[in-house]
Amino acid sequence: MSTELNDKQSWLAQAHFDGSINWSKACVTNAPYLFDRVTLHDSEWEAVTMERYNTLVLAFRLDAFWNSAYTQKPQLSEWPCLVIRFEEVLNISYSKGNYSTTISYAESKRLATSDIQKMETVFKDNPFMPADFYNRLIACKELYKTIIADLQGDMEILHDGGIDILLIDIDGTYLDPSLTRLPPFEPLPENEKNNTGFISWLLSLFKKK
């Protein structure tokens, strides 16, 4: 299943459709490590693709202003695409208002084994979940909850293990996706945590009208 949210990148749409994305050029990491170094703030949704065998692929136009050290591009240039593959997804949930493609924030954390064990009474015989959901849950070597929020709602992903990431230029050229050259972000002071940035602020004015 593939849903294209933005049709600006015809090569990206085609690559999602025919499975021609070159994952051999990907960097393997985990979601908390990625979002400690790369922000999706003010980036744009490009595509959501649910593939076979519980694989989810997300694509974004990555804001080059907030990620200039990673993209190594001038702030006013065309933004490259960040493509993320989750290979073992247990559950996806949506909380959506009106449609928006602009990202507010993304975050991820690893869940403790004790938290997984507490879910047994909730999920093991729950008729609302797939029959093998709990078995897959307790089989996870590392369980993460990743949230990607846009200006109108959020997507929450429960997934196992690492992720693959690609950084692809506007013309389809594969860029270096490695994260080792990037230091982690400094924690934001409490009084700045709600600062949503210029683009988010600008769009919020239209929401109020």
C-alpha positions in Angstrom: 0.0 0.0 0.0 1.4 3.4 -0.9 0.1 6.9 -0.3 1.8 9.8 -2.0 1.2 13.0 0.0 3.1 15.3 -2.3 3.6 14.9 -6.0 6.6 17.3 -6.5 9.1 14.5 -6.7 8.1 12.3 -9.6 11.2 10.2 -9.3 10.4 9.5 -5.6 6.8 8.5 -6.5 8.1 6.2 -9.1 10.7 4.7 -6.8 8.1 4.0 -4.2 5.8 2.4 -6.8 8.3 0.1 -8.4 10.5 -0.6 -5.3 13.7 0.9 -6.9 14.9 2.8 -3.9 18.6 1.7 -3.4 18.7 0.6 0.3 22.3 -0.6 -0.1 23.2 3.1 0.4 21.3 3.4 3.6 22.7 4.2 7.1 21.5 1.8 9.8 20.7 3.4 13.1 17.8 3.7 15.6 15.1 6.3 15.8 16.1 8.1 19.0 19.7 8.4 17.7 18.4 9.9 14.5 16.0 12.5 16.1 18.7 13.5 18.6 20.7 14.8 15.6 18.3 15.5 12.7 15.0 17.4 13.3 11.9 17.0 11.1 10.7 20.4 12.4 9.2 22.4 9.5 10.0 19.6 7.0 7.3 18.3 4.7 5.6 14.9 4.3 6.3 13.3 0.9 5.1 9.7 1.1 3.9 7.0 3.4 4.3 3.4 2.1 3.3 0.3 3.9 5.1 -2.7 2.3 4.8 -6.4 2.9 6.1 -8.1 6.0 5.3 -5.2 8.3 7.7 -2.7 6.7 6.9 1.0 6.7 8.7 3.6 4.6 8.3 7.3 5.3 9.7 10.1 3.1 10.1 13.8 3.9 11.4 16.9 2.3 14.0 17.7 5.0 14.2 21.3 6.1 17.7 22.5 5.1 17.5 25.5 7.5 17.3 23.4 10.7 19.5 20.6 9.2 22.2 22.6 7.4 25.0 20.6 9.0 23.4 17.3 7.9 22.2 18.3 4.4 25.3 20.4 3.8 23.2 22.6 1.6 22.5 26.4 1.5 19.4 27.2 3.4 17.6 28.5 0.4 18.4 25.6 -1.9 16.0 22.8 -2.8 15.5 20.6 0.2 16.7 16.9 -0.1 14.5 14.0 0.9 15.0 11.9 4.1 13.7 8.4 3.6 13.2 6.2 6.7 12.5 2.5 6.7 11.0 0.6 9.7 11.3 -3.1 9.0 9.3 -4.5 11.9 6.2 -2.5 12.7 3.8 -3.7 15.2 1.2 -1.0 15.2 0.5 2.4 13.5 -2.0 4.8 14.9 -3.2 8.2 13.6 -4.6 11.3 15.4 -5.5 13.7 12.6 -7.5 16.8 12.4 -7.4 18.7 9.1 -4.8 17.7 6.4 -1.3 19.2 6.8 2.1 18.2 5.3 4.3 20.4 7.5 6.0 18.6 10.4 6.0 20.1 13.9 8.3 17.6 15.6 9.4 14.0 15.7 10.6 12.0 18.8 11.3 8.4 19.7 12.0 6.4 22.8 12.9 2.9 23.7 10.3 1.1 25.9 11.4 -0.9 28.9 11.0 -4.7 28.9 8.9 -4.3 32.1 6.4 -2.1 30.2 6.1 -4.8 27.5 5.4 -7.5 30.2 2.7 -5.3 31.7 0.8 -5.4 28.4 0.2 -9.1 28.6 -3.2 -8.9 30.3 -4.3 -6.1 28.0 -3.3 -7.5 24.6 -3.0 -11.3 24.9 -6.7 -12.1 24.5 -7.8 -8.7 23.1 -10.2 -9.3 20.1 -9.4 -5.9 18.7 -5.7 -6.7 17.9 -4.3 -9.3 15.4 -4.0 -12.8 16.9 -0.2 -12.8 16.8 0.2 -9.2 18.1 1.3 -10.1 21.6 3.6 -12.9 20.4 5.3 -10.4 18.1 5.4 -7.8 20.9 7.2 -10.0 23.4 9.6 -11.3 20.7 10.9 -7.7 20.1 14.6 -7.4 20.9 14.2 -3.6 21.2 10.8 -1.9 21.2 10.4 1.8 20.3 7.6 4.2 20.2 8.1 6.9 17.5 5.8 9.9 17.1 5.8 12.2 14.0 3.5 15.2 14.5 2.4 17.6 11.9 0.5 20.8 12.4 -2.9 19.0 12.6 -2.2 15.6 14.3 0.3 12.9 14.6 1.4 9.4 13.5 2.5 7.0 16.3 4.6 4.0 15.3 5.3 1.0 17.6 8.3 -0.8 16.1 11.1 -3.2 16.8 14.9 -2.7 16.3 16.8 -0.4 14.1 15.8 1.7 11.1 17.4 2.4 7.7 17.8 6.0 6.5 18.6 7.5 3.1 19.3 11.1 2.2 18.4 11.8 -1.5 18.9 15.0 -3.4 16.2 16.7 -5.4 17.4 15.1 -8.6 17.5 11.6 -7.2 21.3 11.6 -6.3 22.1 9.7 -3.2 23.8 11.8 -0.5 25.8 10.7 2.5 23.2 9.7 5.2 25.6 9.0 8.0 25.0 10.6 11.4 28.4 10.1 13.1 29.6 13.6 12.0 26.7 15.2 13.9 26.6 16.0 17.6 23.4 15.5 19.5 21.1 18.5 20.0 21.4 20.5 23.2 18.2 20.1 25.3 15.9 23.1 24.8 15.2 25.4 27.8 11.7 25.0 29.2 10.7 28.5 27.9 11.7 27.6 24.3 10.1 24.2 24.0 6.9 25.6 22.5 8.8 27.7 19.9 7.5 26.2 16.7 9.7 28.2 14.2 8.8 30.7 11.5 7.1 28.5 9.0 5.0 26.8 11.6 4.1 30.1 13.1 3.2 31.5 9.7 0.9 28.6 8.9 -0.7 28.9 12.2 -2.0 32.3 11.2 -3.9 30.8 8.3 -5.4 28.2 10.6 -6.9 30.9 12.8 -8.7 32.6 9.9 
